[in-house]
C-alpha cells in the first residue's frame, strides 16, 4: 500500500510518533495493559492524529495487520509444532546427553549451550528453557560447581536464537517489515547466533558468571516443574513440565542423528532457495527450469518448515503415538503462541500506520540530518524501547516499523537488511532487567536473588546484544 501524501509537516509527524511511543510505553508499563491491545489502540489513535481520513483508518490498519500475520503466523505456527514434536519425544534430552558425552566433563557447559542453540531453532525462549531445566540441573549435579556454569550458557543460547533466527516471531516480523528475505535472515542469523553466543555468553560465563557460586536448589526445580505461575517473555505461556515428562515417558527416545537431521533440515532446504536465487540473479543459472524451480519452491521458508514438520511428525511422533495423541501434541504447540502472534500482528499494524502516514519517512530524513546511520539508529531505538518496556518482541517489531520507510527509501540489498535486523535484535536483547519477564523467569528457576540476577543475567544479555551489534556493524561495511 503506497503512503498517502502527508497532511502535516515533518516536525509535527515526528512529534506524533514520539507521543505515540511514549503513550504506548505508559499503557504497557504503568497501566499494565496487554501489549496487543495497547498496540492496536495506539495504531488507531496515531492514524487519526497523522491525518489519515477517519473512514480509512480501520481499513488501513487492518490491511497492515493482516499482511504481517500472513508472514508471521504460518512460520511461527509451523516452527512451534516442530519444536513440540521434538520436545515430547525426548529430542532435547538425547541432543544434550549425546553432546555432553562427546565433549566430556570439561566442556559440559559448552555442550549444553550447543544443544540449546540447536534445539532453540524451532522453540521459543521460555518453552525451551523449561524443557532444559531438568537437563541443566542433572548436569550440574553430575559435574558440580555453580548452577550458573550450566544455566547461563543454555539460557543465553535460547535468548540468542529467539532474538536473531527465524521462525521466531521477532526476526520474522523485522525482516518482513524491512522488506528483507526471511530465508537469508535465517541462514546468516544461525552462524551469527553461534558466534555471539560463544563470545557474549559462553566466554562471559567461563570468565565471570560461572565463578559466582549459586548452589543447586532442588526445591526450585520441583517448584518450577509443578507448574507454578510465572510471567513469561513477550506474553508466551509456560509449557507445563508434567506434560513434558508424561509425553517423554510414553515414547522411546529418538536417535541423535535423526534429531540433528530434523533440526538442520529447514536450514538445508532454505539454502537451496537462497543459493538458486543468488545464482540466478548473477546470471550463473538459467531463469527457467523445472528442477531449479522445484528446489527453489521447497526451499521457501514456509514450505521448508512444513516439510520438516511432516518428517518430524512421521519419523518421531507417528511411530510412537496414536493419531489422537499426535493431534493433541500439535494442538498443544499452538496454544502458547497465540498471544505472541497477535502482538506481532499488532506491531505490524503500528509500523504500517507509521509508514502510510509519512511518519516513517520523516523519521528517516531526521536521522539523515543528524548524521546517524541506519544501522546505529536501529540499535539505539531498539535499546531504548527494550529498556523502557522490557519485551524483546515489542522492541523488535516497533523499531522495524519505525525504520521501514527509511529502509525502503534507501533501496538496500537483502544483505544490508539482514544487518539491520541483527542490529535491531541486538538492541532488543541488551539490558534485561526487572521490567522483563524473562529476567524473573531466570531468577526464579535458578534460585537467584535480584542482585545476583542483575550481576549475571543482565550483564550477559548486554554482552550478548553488544556482540550481535558489533557483528552487524562489521557486516554493514563489508556486504554489498
Helices and strands as residue ranges (DSSP letters): H 10-29, H 35-49, H 54-88, H 91-103, G 105-107, H 108-119, H 125-143, H 148-164, H 169-177, H 182-197, I 198-202, H 203-207, G 209-211, H 218-225, G 233-235, H 241-249, H 256-281, H 290-298, H 301-312, I 313-317, H 323-335, H 338-357, H 359-370, H 374-389, H 392-410, H 414-427, H 437-445, H 450-453, I 454-458, H 459-476
